[in-house]
């Protein structure tokens, strides 16, 4: 038989399960927001960030003689337990909720208060000894706690994502080195362009990732500015004059994250610009990662009726009807992550724009969108590196033949035989199906030695000096 304790809020009494560390406010939220079926506990970084804020606040309030030592110590111990991974299952409110994150903040207040009560030797719900609002939430409001927690959590996630991108970048760098001498045709608008090496092609994927690692680090700088101490709208009502500076200092000590108090707390409480900036950078990462996966799928298409230039490692059977079919499932799943991130960016944009006056009420959907983007991009990078890029091989014969048979190499001869001659050669090669080199030699436009020198891989794939001797 389940047993209950009675808790009271402004709407009346409510039966709360005895085993629950949350209380009546959380229970109301469970009833009001059965939206996704996912609780905030799916984002441990957010739970840990909330606990870190409550811990820093308890220490600051104790230093300011607002909270006695016994209560402060119990709150700190409860928060440390949460940050060590305990009690997360009691953070049960839905990730999407009305109220600007109030349900999340109250869930944290109640779990911490009830665990602190146990530490002090009391039963859960005996709030006369230590209260969720009066003690755990002292000098705070959801409106400064929630965005600060979101910034702490995303800051942590950003650097996990940066590490995963670096891991994938190194995988592409290894392939670029492995394929450095593999000549192939480059393409523009899916048409033959000029020769390059497969190593050069793969190095671009590494460079793109490296650039975006730096952009993410830049976005993280904006995330470090917090409004803790602003309380309701930024005026600091109900907070000690020294609280904002003191709690920020203790939050740095607790988390190791170099946060700083915003110079204007009223502006910082209503502005979601740093989240919009971060979301835009995440979209940039997603777009370029998706383009890379498009290339991998196209270059590996076939295996006989497509490009067939590279082989992706086979991961699973690709069809329930076509025997032997293997699909590029890893690039496909990363493409889908990218589509999700691009959609998440639109959600963040709309939510940030919808803020009114002194508060943005839609930060829960901003949080949910950013956490999904950061988490899924990180997993996508790791999967792409381990299950795809590391196992890619080159079809060297196919690549060599494509260069030998391509009309595109006539571009390399243009400085030697002139644009008009090169155009005629290209047209004849296209109509006749013959090779460019064969026609050039037949017309005696270049000697075989001259032609071989020009068509050396190192001359085809990088700038070099030449001596024009047009016929």
C-alpha positions as CSV (number, residue, x, y, z in Angstrom):
1,X,0.0,0.0,0.0
2,X,1.2,3.5,-0.9
3,X,1.4,6.0,1.9
4,X,1.1,9.7,1.5
5,X,1.9,13.0,3.3
6,X,-0.3,16.0,3.0
7,X,1.3,19.2,1.7
8,X,-0.4,22.6,1.1
9,X,0.0,25.3,-1.4
10,X,-2.2,28.3,-2.4
11,X,-4.6,26.0,-4.3
12,X,-5.1,23.8,-1.2
13,X,-4.0,20.4,0.1
14,X,-2.5,17.6,-1.9
15,X,-1.5,14.0,-1.1
16,X,2.2,13.6,-1.9
17,X,3.7,10.1,-2.0
18,X,5.8,9.5,1.1
19,X,8.7,8.1,-0.9
20,X,8.9,11.3,-3.0
21,X,11.5,13.9,-2.4
22,X,9.5,16.4,-4.4
23,X,6.5,18.1,-3.0
24,X,3.2,19.7,-3.8
25,X,4.4,22.3,-6.4
26,X,6.1,19.5,-8.4
27,X,3.0,17.4,-8.1
28,X,0.9,20.2,-9.6
29,X,3.3,20.4,-12.5
30,X,3.1,16.7,-13.1
31,X,-0.7,17.1,-13.5
32,X,-0.5,20.2,-15.6
33,X,2.3,19.3,-18.1
34,X,2.0,15.7,-19.3
35,X,3.6,16.9,-22.6
36,X,6.6,14.9,-23.8
37,X,6.8,12.1,-21.2
38,X,10.5,13.1,-20.7
39,X,11.4,14.6,-17.3
40,X,14.1,17.1,-16.8
41,X,16.2,14.3,-15.3
42,X,17.1,13.3,-18.9
43,X,19.5,16.3,-18.8
44,X,21.8,15.5,-15.8
45,X,23.8,18.7,-16.6
46,X,20.7,20.8,-15.8
47,X,20.0,19.0,-12.6
48,X,23.7,19.3,-11.5
49,X,23.6,23.0,-12.4
50,X,20.5,23.6,-10.3
51,X,22.1,21.9,-7.4
52,X,25.3,23.9,-7.8
53,X,23.3,27.2,-7.8
54,X,21.4,26.2,-4.6
55,X,24.6,25.1,-3.0
56,X,26.3,28.4,-3.8
57,X,23.3,30.4,-2.6
58,X,23.2,28.5,0.7
59,X,26.9,29.3,1.3
60,X,26.4,33.0,0.3
61,X,23.3,33.4,2.5
62,X,25.1,31.8,5.4
63,X,28.1,34.2,4.9
64,X,25.6,37.1,5.0
65,X,24.0,35.8,8.2
66,X,20.7,35.1,6.5
67,X,20.8,31.3,6.9
68,X,22.0,29.5,10.0
69,X,24.9,27.0,9.8
70,X,22.7,23.9,10.4
71,X,20.4,24.7,7.5
72,X,23.2,25.8,5.2
73,X,25.3,22.7,5.9
74,X,22.3,20.4,5.3
75,X,21.4,22.2,2.0
76,X,25.0,22.0,0.9
77,X,25.3,18.3,1.6
78,X,22.0,17.6,-0.2
79,X,23.2,19.5,-3.2
80,X,26.6,17.7,-3.2
81,X,24.7,14.4,-3.3
82,X,22.7,15.5,-6.3
83,X,25.8,16.7,-8.1
84,X,27.3,13.2,-7.4
85,X,24.4,11.7,-9.3
86,X,22.0,10.9,-6.4
87,X,18.2,11.7,-6.3
88,X,18.0,12.6,-10.0
89,X,15.0,10.4,-10.4
90,X,13.0,12.8,-8.2
91,X,13.4,15.6,-10.8
92,X,10.2,14.6,-12.5
93,X,8.6,17.7,-14.2
94,X,8.3,17.6,-17.9
95,X,11.0,19.3,-20.0
96,X,8.3,21.4,-21.7
97,X,6.3,23.4,-19.2
98,X,4.5,26.7,-18.7
99,X,5.6,29.2,-16.1
100,X,9.1,30.2,-17.3
101,X,10.7,27.3,-15.6
102,X,9.1,27.8,-12.2
103,X,8.1,24.1,-12.0
104,X,11.8,23.1,-12.5
105,X,13.0,25.5,-9.9
106,X,10.4,24.4,-7.4
107,X,11.2,20.7,-8.1
108,X,14.8,21.5,-7.2
109,X,13.8,23.4,-4.1
110,X,11.6,20.6,-2.8
111,X,14.0,17.7,-3.5
112,X,16.9,19.6,-1.9
113,X,14.7,20.7,1.1
114,X,13.4,17.2,1.7
115,X,16.8,15.6,1.5
116,X,18.2,18.3,3.8
117,X,15.4,17.7,6.3
118,X,16.4,14.0,6.4
119,X,20.0,15.0,7.0
120,X,18.8,17.2,9.9
121,X,16.9,14.2,11.3
122,X,13.4,15.2,10.2
123,X,10.8,13.7,8.0
124,X,10.1,14.8,4.4
125,X,7.5,17.5,4.3
126,X,8.3,18.9,7.8
127,X,9.0,22.3,6.3
128,X,8.7,24.1,9.6
129,X,12.3,23.0,10.1
130,X,13.7,23.9,6.6
131,X,11.5,25.3,3.8
132,X,11.9,24.9,0.1
133,X,11.1,28.6,-0.6
134,X,12.2,30.4,2.4
135,X,15.5,28.6,2.9
136,X,16.6,26.7,-0.3
137,X,15.2,29.5,-2.5
138,X,16.4,32.4,-0.3
139,X,17.5,35.5,-2.3
140,X,16.4,33.8,-5.5
141,X,13.7,33.7,-8.1
142,X,13.1,31.2,-10.9
143,X,13.8,34.1,-13.2
144,X,17.5,34.2,-12.2
145,X,18.0,30.6,-11.2
146,X,16.6,29.0,-14.3
147,X,18.6,30.9,-17.0
148,X,21.7,30.6,-14.9
149,X,21.2,26.8,-14.6
150,X,20.6,26.7,-18.4
151,X,23.9,28.6,-19.0
152,X,25.9,26.4,-16.7
153,X,24.5,23.2,-18.3
154,X,25.0,24.4,-21.9
155,X,28.5,25.6,-21.1
156,X,29.4,22.1,-19.9
157,X,27.7,20.6,-23.0
158,X,29.5,22.9,-25.4
159,X,32.9,21.6,-24.4
160,X,31.8,18.0,-24.6
161,X,30.6,18.7,-28.1
162,X,33.9,20.5,-28.9
163,X,35.8,17.4,-27.7
164,X,33.6,15.1,-29.9
165,X,34.1,17.4,-32.9
166,X,37.9,17.2,-32.4
167,X,37.7,13.4,-32.2
168,X,35.9,13.4,-35.6
169,X,38.3,16.0,-37.0
170,X,41.2,13.8,-36.2
171,X,39.5,10.8,-37.9
172,X,39.2,12.9,-41.1
173,X,42.8,14.1,-40.7
174,X,44.0,10.4,-40.6
175,X,42.1,9.7,-43.7
176,X,43.4,12.8,-45.4
177,X,47.0,11.5,-44.7
178,X,46.1,8.0,-45.9
179,X,44.7,9.3,-49.2
180,X,47.2,12.1,-49.8
181,X,48.5,10.5,-53.0
182,X,45.2,9.2,-54.4
183,X,44.4,11.3,-57.5
184,X,40.7,11.9,-58.4
185,X,38.5,14.3,-60.3
186,X,37.1,17.2,-58.4
187,X,33.6,18.3,-59.3
188,X,31.6,21.5,-59.4
189,X,27.8,21.4,-59.9
190,X,28.3,17.6,-60.0
191,X,30.2,18.0,-63.3
192,X,33.8,17.1,-63.8
193,X,36.0,20.0,-62.8
194,X,39.8,19.6,-62.3
195,X,41.9,16.9,-60.6
196,X,42.6,16.9,-56.9
197,X,43.6,14.2,-54.4
198,X,41.2,12.3,-52.2
199,X,43.4,13.5,-49.3
200,X,42.6,17.1,-50.2
201,X,38.9,16.3,-50.3
202,X,39.0,14.7,-46.8
203,X,41.2,17.4,-45.4
204,X,38.4,20.0,-46.1
205,X,36.1,18.0,-43.8
206,X,38.7,18.3,-41.0
207,X,39.2,22.0,-41.6
208,X,35.5,22.7,-41.4
209,X,35.2,20.9,-38.1
210,X,38.2,22.8,-36.7
211,X,36.7,26.1,-37.7
212,X,33.5,25.3,-35.9
213,X,35.3,24.1,-32.8
214,X,36.6,27.7,-32.5
215,X,33.1,29.2,-33.1
216,X,31.6,27.1,-30.3
217,X,34.3,28.3,-27.9
218,X,33.5,31.9,-28.8
219,X,29.8,31.2,-28.2
220,X,30.7,29.8,-24.8
221,X,32.1,33.1,-23.8
222,X,28.7,34.7,-24.0
223,X,27.1,31.9,-22.0
224,X,29.3,32.7,-19.0
225,X,27.4,36.0,-18.2
226,X,24.7,35.2,-15.6
227,X,21.9,37.1,-13.9
228,X,22.0,35.3,-10.5
229,X,21.0,37.9,-7.9
230,X,18.5,39.6,-10.2
231,X,15.6,37.8,-8.5
232,X,12.3,38.6,-10.2
233,X,13.0,41.1,-12.9
234,X,16.6,42.3,-12.3
235,X,16.1,44.8,-9.5
236,X,17.3,42.3,-6.8
237,X,14.3,42.6,-4.7
238,X,14.4,40.4,-1.6
239,X,18.1,39.8,-1.9
240,X,20.9,41.2,0.2
241,X,22.9,44.0,-1.5
242,X,26.0,41.9,-1.4
243,X,24.4,38.7,-2.4
244,X,24.8,38.9,-6.2
245,X,28.6,39.3,-6.1
246,X,29.0,36.7,-3.3
247,X,26.9,34.0,-4.8
248,X,28.6,34.4,-8.2
249,X,32.0,33.9,-6.5
250,X,30.8,30.8,-4.7
251,X,29.3,29.4,-7.9
252,X,32.6,29.7,-9.6
253,X,34.2,27.8,-6.7
254,X,31.5,25.1,-6.8
255,X,31.5,24.5,-10.6
256,X,34.9,25.7,-11.8
257,X,33.1,27.6,-14.6
258,X,34.3,31.2,-14.8
259,X,30.8,32.9,-14.8
260,X,30.4,36.6,-14.2
261,X,27.5,38.7,-13.1
262,X,25.9,40.7,-15.9
263,X,26.5,44.5,-15.6
264,X,22.8,45.2,-16.0
265,X,20.6,42.5,-14.4
266,X,17.3,43.9,-15.7
267,X,18.6,43.5,-19.3
268,X,20.1,40.1,-18.5
269,X,16.9,38.8,-17.1
270,X,14.9,39.4,-20.2
271,X,17.5,39.0,-23.0
272,X,18.0,35.5,-24.6
273,X,20.6,36.7,-27.1
274,X,23.3,34.4,-25.9
275,X,21.0,31.4,-26.4
276,X,20.2,32.6,-30.0
277,X,23.9,33.0,-30.7
278,X,24.7,29.6,-29.5
279,X,21.9,28.0,-31.3
280,X,23.0,29.7,-34.5
281,X,26.5,28.2,-34.1
282,X,25.0,24.8,-33.5
283,X,23.1,25.2,-36.7
284,X,26.3,26.1,-38.5
285,X,27.9,22.9,-37.2
286,X,24.9,20.9,-38.3
287,X,24.8,22.4,-41.8
288,X,28.5,21.7,-42.5
289,X,28.3,18.2,-40.9
290,X,25.3,17.4,-43.0
291,X,27.1,18.6,-46.2
292,X,30.0,16.3,-45.3
293,X,27.7,13.3,-44.9
294,X,26.0,14.2,-48.2
295,X,29.4,13.9,-49.8
296,X,30.2,10.6,-48.2
297,X,26.9,9.1,-49.4
298,X,27.5,10.4,-52.9
299,X,31.1,9.4,-53.2
300,X,30.2,5.9,-52.0
301,X,27.1,5.6,-54.1
302,X,26.7,2.4,-56.2
303,X,28.6,0.2,-55.6
304,X,28.5,-0.2,-59.4
305,X,25.9,2.1,-60.7
306,X,27.0,5.2,-58.8
307,X,30.3,7.1,-58.1
308,X,31.8,4.2,-56.3
309,X,34.9,6.2,-55.4
310,X,35.1,5.2,-51.7
311,X,33.7,2.4,-49.6
312,X,31.9,3.1,-46.3
313,X,32.2,0.3,-43.8
314,X,29.1,-1.9,-44.0
315,X,27.1,-1.6,-40.8
316,X,23.9,-3.6,-41.4
317,X,21.7,-5.2,-44.1
318,X,20.1,-2.5,-46.1
319,X,16.8,-3.9,-47.4
320,X,14.1,-6.4,-46.5
321,X,13.6,-7.2,-50.2
322,X,16.9,-6.5,-52.0
323,X,19.5,-9.1,-51.0
324,X,23.0,-7.8,-50.6
325,X,22.1,-4.2,-50.4
326,X,24.0,-2.1,-47.9
327,X,23.0,1.5,-47.1
328,X,25.1,4.4,-45.8
329,X,23.2,4.3,-42.5
330,X,25.7,6.2,-40.4
331,X,25.9,9.4,-42.6
332,X,22.1,9.1,-42.9
333,X,21.5,9.2,-39.2
334,X,23.9,12.2,-38.8
335,X,22.0,14.0,-41.6
336,X,18.8,13.5,-39.6
337,X,20.5,14.9,-36.5
338,X,21.5,18.0,-38.5
339,X,17.9,18.4,-39.7
340,X,16.7,18.3,-36.1
341,X,19.3,20.9,-35.0
342,X,18.3,23.2,-37.8
343,X,14.7,22.9,-36.6
344,X,15.7,23.4,-33.0
345,X,17.4,26.7,-34.1
346,X,14.0,27.9,-35.5
347,X,12.4,27.0,-32.2
348,X,15.0,28.9,-30.2
349,X,14.6,31.9,-32.5
350,X,10.8,32.0,-32.1
351,X,11.0,31.5,-28.3
352,X,13.6,34.2,-27.8
353,X,11.6,36.6,-30.0
354,X,8.4,35.9,-28.0
355,X,9.7,37.3,-24.8
356,X,7.7,40.2,-23.4
357,X,8.8,43.1,-21.2
358,X,11.0,42.0,-18.2
359,X,11.0,38.2,-18.7
360,X,11.0,35.5,-21.4
361,X,8.5,32.9,-20.4
362,X,9.7,30.4,-23.0
363,X,13.1,29.4,-21.7
364,X,12.0,25.8,-21.1
365,X,11.6,25.1,-24.8
366,X,14.9,27.0,-25.4
367,X,16.6,24.7,-22.9
368,X,15.1,21.6,-24.3
369,X,16.1,22.6,-27.9
370,X,19.7,23.5,-27.0
371,X,20.2,20.4,-24.9
372,X,18.9,18.2,-27.7
373,X,21.1,19.9,-30.3
374,X,24.3,19.7,-28.2
375,X,23.7,16.1,-27.0
376,X,22.7,14.7,-30.4
377,X,25.5,16.5,-32.3
378,X,28.0,15.1,-29.9
379,X,26.7,11.6,-30.3
380,X,26.6,12.0,-34.0
381,X,30.2,13.1,-34.2
382,X,31.4,10.1,-32.2
383,X,29.3,7.6,-34.2
384,X,30.4,9.1,-37.5
385,X,34.1,8.8,-36.5
386,X,34.0,5.3,-35.0
387,X,31.5,3.6,-37.2
388,X,32.1,5.3,-40.5
389,X,35.1,7.5,-41.1
390,X,37.7,5.2,-39.5
391,X,36.7,2.4,-41.8
392,X,36.5,4.3,-45.2
393,X,38.6,2.9,-48.0
394,X,39.4,4.2,-51.4
395,X,38.7,2.5,-54.8
396,X,42.0,3.6,-56.2
397,X,41.5,2.0,-59.7
398,X,38.1,3.7,-60.1
399,X,39.5,7.1,-59.1
400,X,42.5,6.7,-61.4
401,X,40.3,5.8,-64.4
402,X,38.0,8.8,-63.8
403,X,41.0,11.1,-64.1
404,X,42.4,9.4,-67.2
405,X,39.0,9.5,-68.9
406,X,37.9,12.9,-67.8
407,X,37.6,15.9,-70.1
408,X,38.3,18.0,-67.1
409,X,42.1,17.6,-67.3
410,X,42.1,19.8,-70.4
411,X,41.9,22.7,-67.9
412,X,45.5,21.8,-66.9
413,X,46.6,22.1,-70.5
414,X,45.0,25.5,-71.1
415,X,48.2,27.5,-70.2
416,X,50.2,25.4,-72.7
417,X,47.9,25.0,-75.7
418,X,45.5,28.0,-75.3
419,X,41.9,28.3,-74.4
420,X,40.7,27.9,-78.1
421,X,42.7,24.7,-78.6
422,X,41.6,23.4,-75.2
423,X,37.9,24.0,-76.1
424,X,38.3,22.1,-79.3
425,X,40.0,19.2,-77.6
426,X,37.3,19.0,-74.9
427,X,34.5,19.0,-77.5
428,X,36.2,16.3,-79.6
429,X,36.9,14.2,-76.6
430,X,33.2,14.5,-75.5
431,X,31.8,13.6,-78.9
432,X,34.3,10.8,-79.7
433,X,34.7,9.3,-76.3
434,X,38.5,9.4,-76.8
435,X,40.9,10.7,-74.1
436,X,42.2,14.2,-73.9
437,X,45.8,13.2,-73.9
438,X,45.4,11.0,-77.0
439,X,43.9,13.9,-79.0
440,X,46.6,16.4,-77.9
441,X,49.3,14.1,-79.0
442,X,47.6,13.4,-82.3
443,X,47.4,17.1,-83.0
444,X,51.0,17.5,-82.0
445,X,50.1,20.3,-79.6
446,X,52.5,18.9,-77.0
447,X,55.1,16.3,-76.9
448,X,54.6,13.1,-74.8
449,X,57.2,14.3,-72.3
450,X,55.7,17.7,-72.0
451,X,52.2,16.1,-71.5
452,X,53.5,13.7,-68.9
453,X,55.2,16.6,-67.0
454,X,52.0,18.6,-66.9
455,X,49.8,15.7,-65.9
456,X,51.9,14.7,-62.9
457,X,49.7,14.5,-59.8
458,X,51.7,17.2,-58.0
459,X,51.2,19.6,-60.9
460,X,47.5,18.8,-61.2
461,X,46.6,19.4,-57.6
462,X,48.5,22.5,-56.5
463,X,49.8,25.8,-57.9
464,X,53.0,25.5,-59.9
465,X,55.0,27.6,-62.3
466,X,54.6,26.9,-66.0
467,X,56.1,28.0,-69.3
468,X,53.4,28.8,-71.8
469,X,54.2,27.8,-75.4
470,X,50.9,28.0,-77.1
471,X,50.6,26.6,-80.6
